[in-house]
């Protein structure tokens, strides 16, 4: 008995080692290096590097209201984008999983995943071409409508939301689709045979059963959007300063890696707190 | 010994020999800023055998980051005179051996003696170009050339203004607009209020010359801060751009070419710098849009009506220019904090 157990343990260890090695090398080591940086006064590079240990980078967050207000702005952006993605993505996934059958489903699925195959920077620049003044969208609208219309979408918070929703929509469609497909059709048929209306079926059966997939998609979107920097910078114009762009500035423009690292860890902590606070809701959804 | 082996040895010898004569030098500069001009590089490689590879930066801090974090990666680097003290403080440069730069004799004496480039009797950067940071207008939407920098604050151009996303440049432009000395700003509150009033006017911030050209080509802007050489280049490429030196003045800057301390191709680097300050190179560059040359012989060789001779050579304009001096660490941090807070409040 003991022999079998140890054999199992050994096999488990053997199978898990590559995954943990990968985690260590690809995630924990760089994160640990950044955590170390966040407690330095200056980056330890160059022949005459002069630095000491300090917590001033974390204190900087609280000394001015700038960072906190930007973080709040980014969280609001994350919530907006997540809600829009869920509202658009869940119906798409529902139609894909329960209405469309056969080959056309594969074709549609391919269309949803297709944007994932292109570089995200290319996608955002394409949006810039579409949204800008005298761009594709304005020309198209003016071609259809008889009167002159100035949309003025480029360089507004709306443009940022459009770009981010387009980038992250496939996540929620994919996760919801998987959850929806796992729902046994006979459950829906049973409900219908007992006279449940469509909305009741959706609200009482489909939504609760697919909630884990929907929430997984929402988390997958919310976390990166809060830290996004490329989309706001290109599409946001003067409104494009968010928490993520300030962190990027610390690394690329003003060379204050320690502050950038500290701001990143504060973001990580805040995101973890948000997820922990919402975990009771997540757990309820599962049962 | 078989044929194959002999051929291999022979080709290896050729490789070693050519490696000794012809180096690959790596240049760090703004993109599209002279050193990467196709017309200059091909003859340089032909004349000296050295090949040139480029890497680019989008801000002076990025240049500093790249120099710090990649020792040995660069042989020639372009540095704004106001940033030389930062780079020199970390011993990142080696002194220029002017005997290897024949064209140095023609560099204007004022520039050659610049305090920022010369430390303890050694020259660390060869003055290459100079120019102005001021405003440029979209001549297809603004018919009358403005005489004041306050055109950026004009209600008529609301939402059609841009400045570079750079704290120091933004503060110095606001200092000009409030009639202050850009190197000794007394009233920071006025600067902050002025920039705060500018924010609603702004469409977007620009980061590189390429950004600027794209926004202008898309018709997004009426007026934007810009660099004199870049404005010439944009106009030469067909954009409706006119550079303006307003009554309040303009920010003057000097760019130098330097050799990093960690460079291993020092001779080739000096040869490249010499090529870059050559009047022949400058005349051709100027025809495509260039900043003003620090080489007096090159400036004198320009046609009479060239912008860099007619406008920048005009003593009346020169009197209005405030040359940018190095900015202290405290001031830079204060400017950055103010600039970030202003942007965050949008």
Interface residues (C-beta under 8 A of the other chain):
Chain A: X43 X45 X46 X47 X48 X64 X66 X69 X70 X73 X132 X133 X134 X135 X154 X155 X236 X237 X238 X239 X240 X241 X246 X249 X252 X253 X254 X255
Chain B: X58 X59 X61 X62 X64 X65 X68 X69 X71 X89 X90 X91 X92 X165 X199 X202 X203 X204 X205 X218 X219 X220 X336 X337 X340 X341 X343 X344 X345 X346
